[in-house]
Amino acid sequence: QVQLVEAGGGLGHQGGSLTLSCVTSGYPFKEYGISWYRQRPGQPPEVVAWISSSGLNTAYPDSTKARFTVTRDNDKRSSTLQMNNLNPEDTAVYYCRRSGTDSWGRGTQVTVSS
């Protein structure tokens, strides 16, 4: 059974940092990229970071570039999303996804106060 479990959400402050993790099981982790998404209330999910299966390539939209950093540890079957210089617009539920599939975690809430 494929599982992805996010953790590390919570309350952050404007200009501060939070670190999210995604721990996976049930599939060959090294063969898939990991995508991180967020969803604000009433809006569709938007991608905030992507990392390739090898970890050698990453990509970010303009909204998170230079603030967010995605990494992965293939031995630990996990990915980490480091979020710096937070702003209230980063408030959302954050999800990790096995890239190219319908396998998602349940999400973790991030709330950033001004």
Backbone hydrogen bonds in HBPLUS format (Angstrom, degrees):
<---DONOR---> <-ACCEPTOR-->    atom                        ^
c    i                          cat <-CA-CA->   ^        H-A-AA   ^      H-
h    n   atom  resd res      DA  || num        DHA   H-A  angle D-A-AA Bond
n    s   type  num  typ     dist DA aas  dist angle  dist       angle   num
A0003-GLN N   A0025-SER O   2.93 MM  22  5.23 160.8  1.97 146.6 144.7     1
A0025-SER N   A0003-GLN O   2.95 MM  22  5.23 139.6  2.12 148.3 149.1     2
A0005-VAL N   A0023-VAL O   2.91 MM  18  5.27 155.6  1.96 145.5 153.7     3
A0023-VAL N   A0005-VAL O   2.97 MM  18  5.27 163.0  2.00 142.4 142.5     4
A0007-ALA N   A0021-SER O   2.94 MM  14  5.25 141.3  2.09 142.6 146.3     5
A0021-SER N   A0007-ALA O   2.86 MM  14  5.25 160.3  1.89 146.9 151.0     6
A0010-GLY N   A0109-GLN O   2.85 MM  99  6.07 118.4  2.24 139.8 157.7     7
A0111-THR N   A0010-GLY O   2.92 MM 101  6.09 168.9  1.93 158.2 157.9     8
A0012-GLY N   A0111-THR O   2.71 MM  99  6.03 165.2  1.73 159.1 163.0     9
A0113-SER N   A0012-GLY O   2.91 MM 101  6.33 161.8  1.94 151.3 149.7    10
A0016-GLY N   A0013-HIS O   2.74 MM   3  5.18 158.3  1.78 142.7 144.3    11
A0014-GLN N   A0113-SER O   2.83 MM  99  5.89 134.9  2.03 166.2 174.9    12
A0015-GLY N   A0086-LEU O   2.64 MM  71  4.82 169.3  1.65 141.6 144.6    13
A0086-LEU N   A0016-GLY O   3.02 MM  70  5.39 171.2  2.03 143.6 146.5    14
A0018-LEU N   A0083-MET O   2.96 MM  65  5.28 150.7  2.04 144.7 154.0    15
A0083-MET N   A0018-LEU O   2.83 MM  65  5.28 165.7  1.85 174.4 177.5    16
A0020-LEU N   A0081-LEU O   2.91 MM  61  5.02 170.1  1.92 144.4 146.0    17
A0081-LEU N   A0020-LEU O   2.84 MM  61  5.02 160.2  1.88 137.2 143.4    18
A0022-CYS N   A0079-SER O   2.78 MM  57  5.07 140.1  1.94 156.9 159.0    19
A0079-SER N   A0022-CYS O   2.88 MM  57  5.07 148.0  1.98 138.4 148.9    20
A0024-THR N   A0077-ARG O   3.02 MM  53  5.66 158.7  2.07 164.5 171.3    21
A0029-PHE N   A0027-TYR O   2.83 MM   2  5.68 111.3  2.31 118.9 102.2    22
A0031-GLU N   A0028-PRO O   2.95 MM   3  5.74 164.2  1.97 127.6 132.9    23
A0032-TYR N   A0029-PHE O   3.26 MM   3  5.83 174.7  2.26 121.9 123.4    24
A0099-SER N   A0033-GLY O   2.99 MM  66  5.08 157.6  2.04 129.3 131.9    25
A0034-ILE N   A0051-ILE O   2.96 MM  17  5.42 152.7  2.04 149.5 158.4    26
A0051-ILE N   A0034-ILE O   2.91 MM  17  5.42 152.1  1.99 151.6 160.6    27
A0035-SER N   A0097-ARG O   2.96 MM  62  5.13 169.8  1.97 151.6 154.9    28
A0097-ARG N   A0035-SER O   2.77 MM  62  5.13 143.3  1.90 153.7 162.2    29
A0036-TRP N   A0049-ALA O   2.81 MM  13  5.12 172.7  1.82 150.0 150.7    30
A0048-VAL N   A0036-TRP O   2.75 MM  12  5.59 171.8  1.75 147.6 148.8    31
A0049-ALA N   A0036-TRP O   3.38 MM  13  5.12 149.2  2.48 137.0 132.5    32
A0037-TYR N   A0095-TYR O   2.82 MM  58  5.12 163.2  1.85 147.4 152.8    33
A0095-TYR N   A0037-TYR O   2.85 MM  58  5.12 161.0  1.88 135.5 141.5    34
A0038-ARG N   A0046-GLU O   2.87 MM   8  5.50 146.7  1.98 147.5 157.8    35
A0046-GLU N   A0038-ARG O   2.84 MM   8  5.50 157.8  1.89 154.7 161.3    36
A0039-GLN N   A0093-VAL O   2.85 MM  54  5.32 145.7  1.97 143.4 154.8    37
A0093-VAL N   A0039-GLN O   3.12 MM  54  5.32 169.6  2.13 137.6 137.6    38
A0043-GLN N   A0040-ARG O   3.03 MM   3  5.43 156.3  2.09 141.7 139.1    39
A0050-TRP N   A0059-ALA O   2.98 MM   9  5.22 132.2  2.22 151.5 156.0    40
A0059-ALA N   A0050-TRP O   3.01 MM   9  5.22 143.0  2.15 140.3 143.2    41
A0052-SER N   A0057-ASN O   2.85 MM   5  5.30 161.9  1.88 155.9 157.7    42
A0055-GLY N   A0052-SER O   3.03 MM   3  5.02 133.7  2.25  95.9 109.4    43
A0064-THR N   A0061-PRO O   3.16 MM   3  5.78 154.3  2.23 116.0 122.3    44
A0065-LYS N   A0061-PRO O   2.95 MM   4  5.92 137.4  2.13 154.5 167.8    45
A0067-ARG N   A0064-THR O   2.97 MM   3  5.37 158.6  2.01 130.8 134.7    46
A0068-PHE N   A0064-THR O   2.90 MM   4  5.44 159.7  1.95 166.7 162.0    47
A0084-ASN N   A0067-ARG O   2.94 MM  17  5.07 157.0  1.99 136.2 143.2    48
A0069-THR N   A0082-GLN O   2.82 MM  13  5.03 150.6  1.90 143.4 152.3    49
A0082-GLN N   A0069-THR O   2.80 MM  13  5.03 167.8  1.82 157.8 155.0    50
A0071-THR N   A0080-THR O   2.94 MM   9  5.27 156.1  2.00 151.3 157.9    51
A0080-THR N   A0071-THR O   2.99 MM   9  5.27 156.1  2.05 127.8 134.5    52
A0073-ASP N   A0078-SER O   2.85 MM   5  5.42 162.7  1.88 152.3 155.0    53
A0076-LYS N   A0073-ASP O   3.09 MM   3  5.37 126.9  2.39 102.7 115.8    54
A0077-ARG N   A0073-ASP O   2.88 MM   4  5.94 108.6  2.40 140.9 160.1    55
A0078-SER N   A0073-ASP O   3.22 MM   5  5.42 165.2  2.24 141.1 143.5    56
A0090-ASP N   A0087-ASN O   2.81 MM   3  5.61 166.7  1.83 130.0 134.4    57
A0091-THR N   A0088-PRO O   3.08 MM   3  5.59 165.4  2.10 116.0 119.6    58
A0092-ALA N   A0110-VAL O   2.95 MM  18  5.49 145.3  2.07 145.1 156.1    59
A0110-VAL N   A0092-ALA O   2.85 MM  18  5.49 162.5  1.88 160.2 166.0    60
A0094-TYR N   A0108-THR O   2.84 MM  14  5.27 174.8  1.84 145.6 144.9    61
A0108-THR N   A0094-TYR O   2.86 MM  14  5.27 141.6  2.01 137.9 150.3    62
A0105-GLY N   A0096-CYS O   3.02 MM   9  5.70 146.0  2.14 164.0 166.8    63
A0098-ARG N   A0103-SER O   2.99 MM   5  5.54 159.2  2.03 155.7 162.5    64
A0101-THR N   A0098-ARG O   3.11 MM   3  5.82 142.1  2.26 149.8 149.3    65
